[in-house]
Amino acid sequence: MIDNIVLGGGIAGVAAAYQAKQRGKHAVVYEARERPGGLLDNFTVQSERGEFRFDTAVHLSFAEEREVREVFDRSPYNTHEPEAVNWDRDLWLRHPVQNNMHPLPTQEKVELIAGLAEAPQGEIRNYRDWLVQQYGEPIAARWPMVYTEKYWTLPAEQLGTDWIGQRVRRADLREVLTGAFTEDTPNAFYAREMRYPKEGGYRAFMEPMVKEVEIVPGHRAVEVDAPSRTVRFANGQTVQYRNMVSSLPLPVLIGLMPNAPDAVRADAETLFATVVDLISIGFNRPQVSPTLWFYIYDREILAARGYAPSWKAESNAPPGCSSLQFEIYSSVKQPQTHSVEALKANTVEGLRRMGLAVEQDLLFVHHMRLPYGNVVFDLGMEARRDRVRAWVESQGIQVAGRFGEWAYLWSNQSMMSGLRAGEAAFG
Ligand SMILES: Cc1cc2nc3c(=O)[nH]c(=O)nc-3n(C[C@H](O)[C@H](O)[C@H](O)COP(=O)(O)OP(=O)(O)OC[C@H]3O[C@@H](n4cnc5c(N)ncnc54)[C@H](O)[C@@H]3O)c2cc1C
């Protein structure tokens, strides 16, 4: 019998055990993979010019919470200005795109801005309504609706609005007009600065917690029997517990619980997340990226966005070299139909079209698939998710993290979620 256990060793699970430690308790983290980190982990690629490091997707920190900064700031970090650009119809436009339309032809600008001035107001039933009322139909249709399909894999009318928060810039007619007349617009990103460890990739930020907790790798939970408080692992081991935090994806957890009622199973089966194909590229020359990261509206290029690991930290690429990583999204609603080779070829062709690099600049093109990217807020998801969560909690299990809570949480929020769950479960 182990008093306190945590399933999943990403930042949320590790934070839950760290919370126990802060309170003079002990919790054991069981992680399926060979090391903790989850989505904050990274991988390296060897090339003729040396070693490249890539995080699993973009990962920059804009944490404000005292508890998070107290941990993250123990690793020396770089500070970056959140400056991004958008690739659209053969042009680079600064971000956010509606505030930076200066390079567009006059007639296009007139139509787009007139649409904003005439934006309808009324009931908001879905994300499409929200976009049209925020930006007017022409701007909404030209940029955010296109991006929504690339990033969320659903048309905007099938998405809810609860996830938006500070993530999408509201349209302000004065800002839009200013950006139509001049290129000299202020940075309107939702965070003032973005932080990234100087060494060791993004996971370095969670390393101080990893060092202080007990993590048992190579333990994939395959059954969670809540009535007998027993977890069985794929390697044949079992553990009995008193208190548990789970950071496993909520629908996965339900699949592991034999006593889940049919109605809960039915709700859980409707929850889905995007799958991310990561295309990571090493270049034999210095910085090829226009900015730290960029968005791609062109539908011919499958990637929704790209970013430069070598810009985040010099230690991510050998001297004189640089790197880019691209994210291509799919889901059960819009399955990936391209082969890995086709995804790579499309991205390399995209580099050429965007004027960033040609074949001779490339050292390697690497592919990796993340089965869980962003949880999708399709219409009515929150109610179904809340029912599932309530049932799991009725079984004495606290959920934590992006996939445990099934919410759009950044790393700092996932850590806060783990701290909260650790407090609730372990006292
Ligand atoms: C594309 C993308 C970009 C992002 N960019 C940023 C960013 O710029 N800034 C930022 O702050 N955040 C960013 N995030 C969010 C951040 O990655 C998450 O908030 C955070 O990593 C989630 O941590 P977690 O512990 O909740 O989940 P995870 O990291 O997924 O951890 C879950 C763990 O559970 C383990 N596990 C799964 N099944 C089992 C099982 N059966 N048994 C045992 N273990 C199991 C997994 O191996 C994993 O280690 C991004 C996320 C994505 C997808």
The ligand as an ORCA input file, in Angstrom:
! r2SCAN-3c Opt
* xyz 0 1
  C       1.414     22.462    -29.684
  C       1.561     22.869    -28.251
  C       2.215     24.060    -27.938
  C       2.325     24.474    -26.604
  N       2.992     25.636    -26.332
  C       3.095     26.068    -25.048
  C       3.787     27.278    -24.747
  O       4.342     27.943    -25.615
  N       3.844     27.664    -23.450
  C       3.275     26.946    -22.448
  O       3.382     27.338    -21.282
  N       2.585     25.797    -22.708
  C       2.489     25.347    -23.978
  N       1.802     24.176    -24.243
  C       1.072     23.507    -23.153
  C       1.908     22.567    -22.300
  O       2.584     21.641    -23.119
  C       0.958     21.794    -21.354
  O       0.180     22.677    -20.581
  C       1.693     20.879    -20.374
  O       2.839     20.291    -20.909
  C       0.721     19.773    -19.939
  O       1.316     19.035    -18.886
  P       0.520     17.824    -18.258
  O       1.375     17.281    -17.169
  O      -0.852     18.247    -17.920
  O       0.357     16.736    -19.435
  P       1.468     15.870    -20.186
  O       2.704     16.649    -20.364
  O       0.814     15.292    -21.382
  O       1.785     14.705    -19.131
  C       1.019     13.545    -19.024
  C       1.947     12.392    -18.726
  O       1.179     11.213    -18.533
  C       1.879     10.127    -19.093
  N       0.932      9.033    -19.339
  C      -0.010      8.966    -20.313
  N      -0.710      7.805    -20.200
  C      -0.200      7.147    -19.130
  C      -0.537      5.924    -18.491
  N      -1.521      5.121    -18.942
  N       0.197      5.569    -17.403
  C       1.200      6.341    -16.908
  N       1.541      7.520    -17.494
  C       0.847      7.933    -18.577
  C       2.482     10.700    -20.360
  O       3.560      9.933    -20.839
  C       2.904     12.089    -19.880
  O       4.231     12.101    -19.411
  C       1.736     23.702    -25.560
  C       1.114     22.502    -25.879
  C       1.035     22.075    -27.205
  C       0.355     20.775    -27.531
*
